[in-house]
Amino acid sequence: MTRPATFRRGLTAAALALIALISPPAHAQGTPPPRPALWVVQDADTTLYLFGTIHFMRPDVDWRTARVAEALQASDALVLEVSDPDDQAAVAPLIQQYGTSPARPLSSLLSPEDLVRLDTAARTLGASASQMDPLRPWLAGVMLSSALPARGGFEAGSGVDVQLRAEAVRTTKPIRGLETPADQVRMLAGFSEEGQIAFLRNTLDTFGDAPVELGQLAEAWTRGDVESIGAITLAPMKARTPIVFDTTIVARNRRWAEQIATMLDAPGTTFIAVGALHLAGEDSVQVILQQAGIEAERVQ
């Protein structure tokens, strides 16, 4: 059952609620073209672009604007959440170490009703509750969430971060990560068992409603409507699972803001691309930077 590529996407998207920001189909005639938000942080000799990504996308979507293309071309390096989102060799042993617990299977942690719901949701993956039984609750939640984009025709291989990385490789730009796969897995595995079960149950609670929310978020991302992104996803996440919100959003934003501030010490231009949820809301990277006296100006 352990499929590193699927789980890896879940780590950066599904479980962290970033998966909610999928891309819509190519815009219809007469509607505004995609204009996802872009910011810039500058000092005398340094330029840092901040761009919110979506990790799953339909392959026919043209999301790149001239402003984004210019910023990427002008940059000396690309910084992503993780330097190589498809590094299966790095993820597989982590999944085995932190994601399974045969001694405490899901069947011993969930109610009979929850097990029925788990089985129903698992069958959308071509799996079953019995096959998922050895997984720890956090990983089961990630696995279920990672199935949602495929139901709408969205592909991890067409995600914004993947496309940005491919272009950086093609143009021989250095690629760095703000964190490692091990950081992400340990973060999720570090939740208490009670917290993991709450996360899994919340995934099951919202599983059927996810397509509606995904559509709303897709429209907001396309418009560059950061306020709506926060209202649709961050506010409910904070209310339903505050520990997940604090750990996967706020704490990471603070760590990333510290790294970004340090980048201003070195001259040059860098394109920084992270999940769009991290650039929305009152705890966004930009707000944290502003609290440190560093202004992020929106340029798209």
C-alpha positions as CSV (number, residue, x, y, z in Angstrom):
1,M,0.0,0.0,0.0
2,T,2.9,2.4,0.5
3,R,3.3,4.4,-2.7
4,P,5.9,7.1,-2.0
5,A,5.0,9.3,-5.0
6,T,1.4,9.5,-3.9
7,F,2.2,10.0,-0.2
8,R,4.9,12.6,-1.0
9,R,2.3,14.7,-2.7
10,G,0.1,14.3,0.2
11,L,2.7,15.5,2.6
12,T,3.0,18.8,0.8
13,A,-0.5,19.1,-0.3
14,A,-3.2,16.9,1.2
15,A,-2.4,16.7,4.8
16,L,-1.2,20.2,5.0
17,A,-4.5,21.4,3.4
18,L,-2.5,22.7,0.4
19,I,-4.1,20.1,-1.7
20,A,-7.2,22.2,-1.6
21,L,-5.6,24.7,-4.0
22,I,-6.0,22.8,-7.2
23,S,-6.2,24.5,-10.5
24,P,-9.3,24.9,-12.6
25,P,-9.6,24.1,-16.3
26,A,-8.3,26.6,-18.8
27,H,-10.4,29.8,-18.6
28,A,-13.4,30.1,-20.8
29,Q,-13.7,32.7,-23.5
30,G,-14.8,36.0,-22.1
31,T,-13.6,35.4,-18.5
32,P,-10.4,36.9,-17.1
33,P,-7.3,34.8,-17.6
34,P,-5.5,33.4,-14.6
35,R,-3.6,35.9,-12.5
36,P,-2.3,34.2,-9.4
37,A,-0.7,36.4,-6.8
38,L,2.9,37.4,-6.8
39,W,4.9,39.5,-4.3
40,V,8.4,40.9,-4.2
41,V,10.8,41.6,-1.3
42,Q,13.7,43.9,-2.0
43,D,16.6,45.7,-0.6
44,A,19.5,47.5,-2.2
45,D,21.1,44.4,-3.8
46,T,18.6,41.6,-3.3
47,T,15.2,40.7,-4.9
48,L,13.1,37.9,-3.6
49,Y,9.8,36.9,-5.4
50,L,7.1,35.1,-3.4
51,F,4.7,33.0,-5.4
52,G,1.9,30.7,-4.1
53,T,1.8,27.3,-5.8
54,I,-0.8,24.6,-6.2
55,H,0.5,21.0,-6.2
56,F,-2.0,19.4,-8.5
57,M,-3.2,20.8,-11.8
58,R,-5.0,19.8,-15.0
59,P,-2.4,19.4,-17.7
60,D,-4.2,21.8,-20.1
61,V,-4.2,24.8,-17.7
62,D,-2.0,27.8,-18.8
63,W,-1.4,29.5,-15.4
64,R,1.8,31.3,-16.2
65,T,1.5,35.1,-16.7
66,A,4.1,37.3,-18.4
67,R,4.9,38.8,-14.9
68,V,5.6,35.4,-13.4
69,A,7.7,34.3,-16.4
70,E,9.7,37.5,-16.2
71,A,10.3,37.1,-12.5
72,L,11.4,33.5,-12.9
73,Q,13.7,34.3,-15.8
74,A,15.3,37.1,-13.9
75,S,16.0,34.9,-10.9
76,D,19.4,33.3,-10.2
77,A,17.8,30.4,-8.1
78,L,14.6,28.7,-7.3
79,V,13.5,27.9,-3.8
80,L,10.7,25.4,-3.1
81,E,9.2,23.9,0.0
82,V,11.4,20.8,-0.8
83,S,14.1,20.9,-3.4
84,D,12.8,17.7,-5.2
85,P,9.1,17.0,-4.6
86,D,9.5,13.7,-6.5
87,D,12.4,12.3,-4.5
88,Q,10.8,8.9,-3.9
89,A,14.1,7.4,-2.6
90,A,14.1,9.9,0.3
91,V,10.4,9.4,1.2
92,A,10.0,5.6,1.1
93,P,12.0,4.8,4.2
94,L,10.4,7.7,6.1
95,I,7.0,6.3,5.3
96,Q,8.0,2.9,6.5
97,Q,9.5,4.3,9.7
98,Y,6.9,6.9,10.7
99,G,3.8,6.0,8.7
100,T,3.0,2.4,9.8
101,S,2.1,0.9,13.1
102,P,1.0,-2.8,12.8
103,A,0.8,-3.0,16.6
104,R,-1.8,-0.3,16.8
105,P,-3.9,-0.7,13.6
106,L,-6.6,1.7,12.6
107,S,-9.2,-1.0,13.4
108,S,-8.2,-0.7,17.1
109,L,-8.4,3.1,17.1
110,L,-11.6,3.9,15.1
111,S,-15.2,3.2,15.9
112,P,-17.1,0.7,13.7
113,E,-18.9,3.6,12.1
114,D,-15.6,5.4,11.3
115,L,-14.2,2.1,9.8
116,V,-17.2,1.9,7.5
117,R,-16.6,5.5,6.4
118,L,-12.9,4.8,6.0
119,D,-13.6,1.8,3.8
120,T,-16.0,3.8,1.6
121,A,-13.4,6.6,1.1
122,A,-10.6,4.1,0.6
123,R,-12.5,2.5,-2.3
124,T,-12.1,5.8,-4.3
125,L,-8.4,4.8,-4.3
126,G,-9.0,1.3,-5.3
127,A,-8.1,0.2,-1.7
128,S,-10.0,-0.8,1.4
129,A,-10.1,-0.2,5.1
130,S,-8.4,-3.5,5.7
131,Q,-5.5,-2.7,3.4
132,M,-5.0,0.7,5.2
133,D,-5.3,-0.9,8.6
134,P,-1.5,-0.9,9.3
135,L,-1.2,2.8,8.6
136,R,-0.9,5.4,11.3
137,P,-3.9,7.8,11.3
138,W,-1.9,10.8,9.9
139,L,-0.8,8.7,6.9
140,A,-4.3,7.3,6.3
141,G,-5.6,10.9,6.2
142,V,-2.9,12.0,3.8
143,M,-3.6,9.0,1.5
144,L,-7.4,9.8,1.4
145,S,-6.8,13.4,0.8
146,S,-4.3,12.8,-2.0
147,A,-7.1,11.0,-4.0
148,L,-9.2,14.1,-4.4
149,P,-7.5,15.8,-7.3
150,A,-7.4,12.7,-9.4
151,R,-11.2,12.5,-9.1
152,G,-11.3,15.9,-11.0
153,G,-8.7,15.1,-13.5
154,F,-5.9,16.9,-11.8
155,E,-2.3,15.6,-11.9
156,A,0.6,15.9,-9.5
157,G,3.0,15.9,-12.5
158,S,1.3,19.1,-13.8
159,G,1.5,20.9,-10.5
160,V,3.0,24.4,-10.4
161,D,5.9,23.5,-8.3
162,V,6.8,20.6,-10.6
163,Q,6.6,22.9,-13.7
164,L,8.8,25.5,-12.0
165,R,11.4,22.9,-11.0
166,A,11.5,21.5,-14.5
167,E,12.2,24.9,-16.0
168,A,14.9,25.6,-13.4
169,V,16.5,22.3,-14.3
170,R,16.3,23.1,-18.0
171,T,17.9,26.5,-17.5
172,T,20.4,25.2,-14.9
173,K,19.2,27.3,-12.1
174,P,20.2,26.1,-8.6
175,I,17.2,24.7,-6.7
176,R,17.0,24.8,-2.9
177,G,14.4,23.7,-0.3
178,L,13.1,25.4,2.7
179,E,12.7,22.1,4.4
180,T,13.3,18.4,3.7
181,P,11.0,15.4,3.3
182,A,12.2,14.2,6.7
183,D,11.1,17.5,8.2
184,Q,7.6,17.1,6.7
185,V,7.1,13.5,7.7
186,R,8.3,14.0,11.2
187,M,6.1,17.0,11.6
188,L,3.0,15.0,10.8
189,A,4.1,11.9,12.6
190,G,4.9,14.1,15.6
191,F,1.2,14.7,16.3
192,S,-0.2,12.8,19.3
193,E,-2.2,9.8,18.4
194,E,-5.3,11.6,19.6
195,G,-4.5,14.5,17.2
196,Q,-3.9,12.1,14.3
197,I,-7.2,10.4,14.8
198,A,-8.9,13.8,14.9
199,F,-7.2,14.7,11.7
200,L,-8.3,11.4,10.0
201,R,-11.9,11.8,11.3
202,N,-12.0,15.4,10.0
203,T,-10.8,14.1,6.6
204,L,-13.6,11.6,6.6
205,D,-16.1,14.3,7.7
206,T,-15.3,16.6,4.8
207,F,-14.5,14.0,2.2
208,G,-17.8,14.2,0.4
209,D,-17.9,18.0,0.4
210,A,-14.3,18.4,-0.8
211,P,-15.2,18.9,-4.5
212,V,-17.3,21.9,-3.8
213,E,-14.6,23.5,-1.7
214,L,-11.9,22.7,-4.2
215,G,-13.9,24.4,-6.9
216,Q,-14.3,27.6,-4.8
217,L,-10.6,27.6,-4.0
218,A,-9.6,27.0,-7.6
219,E,-11.5,30.1,-8.6
220,A,-10.0,32.2,-5.8
221,W,-6.4,31.1,-6.7
222,T,-7.1,31.9,-10.4
223,R,-8.2,35.4,-9.5
224,G,-5.4,35.9,-7.1
225,D,-8.0,36.4,-4.4
226,V,-5.9,35.9,-1.3
227,E,-8.6,36.9,1.1
228,S,-11.0,34.3,-0.2
229,I,-8.3,31.6,0.0
230,G,-8.0,32.4,3.7
231,A,-11.7,32.5,4.3
232,I,-12.5,29.3,2.5
233,T,-9.7,27.1,3.8
234,L,-7.6,28.7,6.6
235,A,-10.4,29.8,8.8
236,P,-12.2,26.5,8.8
237,M,-8.9,24.6,9.4
238,K,-8.1,26.8,12.4
239,A,-11.6,26.2,13.8
240,R,-11.8,22.5,13.2
241,T,-8.2,21.4,13.9
242,P,-6.3,24.2,15.5
243,I,-3.2,22.1,16.3
244,V,-2.9,21.1,12.6
245,F,-3.3,24.8,11.7
246,D,-0.7,25.9,14.2
247,T,1.8,23.2,13.3
248,T,1.5,22.9,9.5
249,I,0.8,26.6,8.7
250,V,1.8,29.1,11.4
251,A,5.0,27.3,12.7
252,R,6.3,26.6,9.2
253,N,5.5,30.2,8.0
254,R,7.6,31.5,10.9
255,R,10.5,29.2,10.0
256,W,10.3,30.2,6.4
257,A,10.1,33.9,7.1
258,E,13.3,33.6,9.1
259,Q,15.0,31.9,6.2
260,I,13.7,34.5,3.7
261,A,14.9,37.3,5.9
262,T,18.4,35.7,5.9
263,M,18.3,35.6,2.1
264,L,18.3,39.4,2.0
265,D,21.9,39.3,3.3
266,A,23.1,37.9,0.0
267,P,22.9,39.8,-3.3
268,G,21.0,38.5,-6.3
269,T,17.5,37.5,-7.3
270,T,15.6,34.4,-6.1
271,F,12.2,33.0,-6.9
272,I,10.5,31.4,-3.9
273,A,7.5,29.2,-4.5
274,V,5.5,27.7,-1.7
275,G,1.9,26.5,-1.2
276,A,-0.6,29.3,-1.6
277,L,-2.1,28.8,1.8
278,H,1.2,30.0,3.3
279,L,0.8,33.4,1.6
280,A,-2.8,34.0,2.8
281,G,-4.3,35.0,6.0
282,E,-3.2,36.9,9.1
283,D,-0.4,34.4,9.8
284,S,1.0,34.5,6.3
285,V,4.7,34.7,5.5
286,Q,4.3,38.3,4.3
287,V,2.6,39.3,7.6
288,I,5.4,37.7,9.6
289,L,8.0,39.4,7.5
290,Q,6.2,42.7,8.0
291,Q,6.3,42.2,11.8
292,A,10.1,42.0,11.3
293,G,10.2,45.2,9.4
294,I,10.4,43.6,5.9
295,E,7.8,44.6,3.4
296,A,6.5,42.3,0.7
297,E,4.9,44.3,-2.1
298,R,2.3,42.6,-4.3
299,V,3.2,43.0,-8.0
300,Q,0.5,40.8,-9.4
